[in-house]
């Protein structure tokens, strides 16, 4: 078993918790309140900007050309995702220029950027991989009976698409190439999974913030 598969398998409890979260289920069946999704769109755009920066930092630190180009390609994928968010933001009347990160968002982005600046590229890839693998998993699960025809169908279409899955696999290949199986890698990956769960929870609770 590859290290990336080992890490994903060790965190199935959190993957299922995210899938079963009422925010994600609300996206799946189209019943999620629009204000919650709008909050999420703004927070996710802020998060993705930090994610792209972390990819760029890791690219600069990559020990070989393959790692450098792969990290850069993944950063370009995030830029495409941000363009999608611009469309969402317009649709949901979210001003991305005025978004202030919530506590869960800031905790996640600070963790990713601190890891990218202070640690090696293997650990950085392990910190970033849960986001990509989890969203590919959620998209696949929510689309298992076909893309639903409701207001969140585009979200499901994006993360279940044939274009998104390979991005998750590219990042996992970086984990396998540069990280080693140890307690720090495992705890870093799991912390990122907790951050993902907390991100959904914060969006679910946004009306009470």
C-alpha positions as CSV (number, residue, x, y, z in Angstrom):
1,X,0.0,0.0,0.0
2,X,1.3,3.4,-0.9
3,X,1.8,6.0,1.9
4,X,-1.0,8.2,0.5
5,X,-3.4,5.3,0.5
6,X,-2.3,4.4,4.0
7,X,-3.0,7.9,5.2
8,X,-6.4,8.0,3.6
9,X,-7.4,4.6,4.9
10,X,-6.3,5.7,8.5
11,X,-8.7,8.6,8.3
12,X,-11.9,7.0,7.0
13,X,-13.7,8.0,10.2
14,X,-13.2,11.7,9.4
15,X,-13.9,11.2,5.7
16,X,-17.3,9.6,6.6
17,X,-17.9,12.4,9.2
18,X,-17.5,15.0,6.4
19,X,-19.7,13.1,4.0
20,X,-22.4,12.7,6.6
21,X,-22.1,16.3,7.8
22,X,-25.4,18.2,7.3
23,X,-23.7,20.9,5.3
24,X,-22.4,18.3,2.8
25,X,-25.6,16.4,2.8
26,X,-27.5,19.7,2.2
27,X,-25.3,20.3,-0.9
28,X,-26.0,16.7,-2.0
29,X,-29.8,17.0,-1.9
30,X,-30.0,20.7,-2.6
31,X,-31.6,21.7,0.7
32,X,-28.7,23.7,2.1
33,X,-29.7,27.2,3.0
34,X,-28.3,29.6,0.4
35,X,-26.8,31.9,3.1
36,X,-24.7,29.0,4.4
37,X,-23.4,28.2,1.0
38,X,-22.6,31.9,0.3
39,X,-20.6,32.0,3.5
40,X,-18.8,28.9,2.5
41,X,-18.0,30.3,-1.0
42,X,-16.3,33.3,0.5
43,X,-14.3,31.3,3.1
44,X,-13.3,28.7,0.5
45,X,-12.0,31.4,-1.8
46,X,-9.8,32.8,1.0
47,X,-8.7,29.3,1.8
48,X,-7.8,28.5,-1.9
49,X,-5.6,31.6,-2.2
50,X,-3.6,30.3,0.7
51,X,-3.6,26.8,-0.8
52,X,-2.2,28.2,-4.1
53,X,0.5,30.0,-2.1
54,X,1.4,26.8,-0.3
55,X,1.8,25.0,-3.6
56,X,4.1,27.7,-4.9
57,X,6.3,27.6,-1.7
58,X,6.5,23.9,-2.0
59,X,7.4,24.2,-5.7
60,X,10.3,26.5,-4.9
61,X,11.6,24.0,-2.3
62,X,11.1,20.9,-4.4
63,X,14.4,18.9,-4.7
64,X,13.9,18.0,-8.4
65,X,12.3,19.3,-11.6
66,X,9.4,16.8,-11.5
67,X,8.3,18.0,-8.1
68,X,8.7,21.6,-9.1
69,X,6.5,21.2,-12.2
70,X,3.9,19.1,-10.4
71,X,3.5,21.6,-7.6
72,X,3.2,24.4,-10.2
73,X,0.6,22.4,-12.2
74,X,-1.4,21.9,-9.1
75,X,-1.3,25.6,-8.2
76,X,-2.7,26.3,-11.7
77,X,-5.5,23.9,-10.9
78,X,-6.3,26.0,-7.8
79,X,-6.4,29.1,-10.0
80,X,-9.0,27.4,-12.2
81,X,-11.0,26.5,-9.1
82,X,-10.8,30.2,-7.9
83,X,-12.3,31.2,-11.3
84,X,-15.2,28.9,-10.6
85,X,-15.6,30.5,-7.2
86,X,-15.8,33.9,-8.9
87,X,-18.8,32.7,-10.8
88,X,-20.3,31.3,-7.6
89,X,-19.6,34.6,-5.8
90,X,-21.4,36.5,-8.5
91,X,-24.4,34.1,-8.4
92,X,-24.6,34.2,-4.6
93,X,-23.8,37.9,-4.3
94,X,-20.6,37.4,-2.3
95,X,-18.0,40.1,-2.5
96,X,-14.8,38.1,-2.4
97,X,-12.7,41.3,-1.8
98,X,-14.4,41.9,1.5
99,X,-14.3,38.4,2.9
100,X,-12.9,38.1,6.4
101,X,-11.7,34.6,7.3
102,X,-13.5,32.9,10.2
103,X,-11.6,31.2,12.9
104,X,-11.8,27.7,11.3
105,X,-10.6,29.1,8.0
106,X,-7.7,31.0,9.5
107,X,-6.6,28.0,11.6
108,X,-6.5,25.9,8.5
109,X,-4.6,28.4,6.3
110,X,-2.1,29.3,9.0
111,X,-1.4,25.6,9.5
112,X,-0.9,25.0,5.7
113,X,1.4,28.1,5.2
114,X,3.4,27.4,8.3
115,X,4.0,23.8,7.1
116,X,4.9,25.0,3.6
117,X,7.4,27.6,4.9
118,X,8.9,25.6,7.7
119,X,8.8,21.9,6.7
120,X,10.0,19.8,3.8
121,X,7.9,19.2,0.7
122,X,6.9,15.7,1.7
123,X,5.2,17.0,4.9
124,X,3.7,19.9,3.0
125,X,2.2,17.5,0.5
126,X,0.8,15.4,3.3
127,X,-0.8,18.5,4.9
128,X,-2.4,19.5,1.6
129,X,-3.5,16.1,0.3
130,X,-6.5,15.6,2.5
131,X,-8.3,18.6,1.0
132,X,-7.9,17.2,-2.6
133,X,-8.6,13.6,-1.8
134,X,-11.6,14.4,0.5
135,X,-13.3,16.7,-2.2
136,X,-12.7,14.0,-4.8
137,X,-14.4,11.5,-2.5
138,X,-17.3,13.8,-1.6
139,X,-17.9,14.6,-5.3
140,X,-17.8,11.0,-6.2
141,X,-20.2,10.0,-3.4
142,X,-22.7,12.8,-4.0
143,X,-22.7,12.0,-7.8
144,X,-23.0,8.3,-7.4
145,X,-26.6,8.4,-8.7
146,X,-26.0,11.1,-11.3
147,X,-25.5,14.8,-11.1
148,X,-28.6,16.2,-9.4
149,X,-30.5,19.0,-11.1
150,X,-30.5,21.6,-8.3
151,X,-28.7,24.8,-7.3
152,X,-25.6,23.0,-6.1
153,X,-25.3,20.6,-9.0
154,X,-22.3,22.5,-10.4
155,X,-20.4,22.0,-7.1
156,X,-21.0,18.3,-7.3
157,X,-20.1,18.2,-11.0
158,X,-16.8,20.0,-10.4
159,X,-15.5,17.7,-7.7
160,X,-16.8,14.4,-9.3
161,X,-15.3,15.4,-12.7
162,X,-12.7,13.5,-14.6
163,X,-10.5,16.6,-14.4
164,X,-10.5,16.9,-10.6
165,X,-9.7,13.3,-9.7
166,X,-6.2,13.4,-11.4
167,X,-5.3,16.5,-9.5
168,X,-5.9,14.6,-6.2
169,X,-3.8,11.7,-7.6
170,X,-1.0,14.1,-8.6
171,X,-0.8,15.5,-5.1
172,X,-0.8,12.0,-3.6
173,X,2.1,11.1,-5.9
174,X,4.1,13.9,-4.3
175,X,3.2,12.4,-0.8
176,X,4.5,9.1,-2.0
177,X,7.6,10.5,-3.6
178,X,8.8,12.8,-0.8
179,X,7.2,11.8,2.5
180,X,8.0,8.9,4.8
181,X,5.6,7.0,7.0
182,X,6.1,8.4,10.5
183,X,4.1,9.8,13.3
184,X,4.6,13.4,12.2
185,X,3.3,12.7,8.7
186,X,0.3,10.8,10.1
187,X,-0.6,13.5,12.7
188,X,-0.2,16.3,10.1
189,X,-2.5,14.5,7.7
190,X,-5.1,13.9,10.4
191,X,-4.9,17.5,11.6
192,X,-5.8,18.6,8.1
193,X,-8.7,16.2,8.0
194,X,-10.0,17.7,11.3
195,X,-9.6,21.2,9.7
196,X,-11.8,20.0,6.8
197,X,-14.5,18.8,9.1
198,X,-14.3,22.1,11.2
199,X,-14.5,24.1,7.9
200,X,-17.9,22.5,7.1
201,X,-19.1,22.9,10.6
202,X,-18.2,26.6,10.6
203,X,-20.2,27.1,7.4
204,X,-23.1,25.2,8.9
205,X,-23.1,27.4,12.0
206,X,-22.5,30.7,10.2
207,X,-25.9,32.2,11.1
208,X,-25.1,31.9,14.8
209,X,-21.6,33.6,14.4
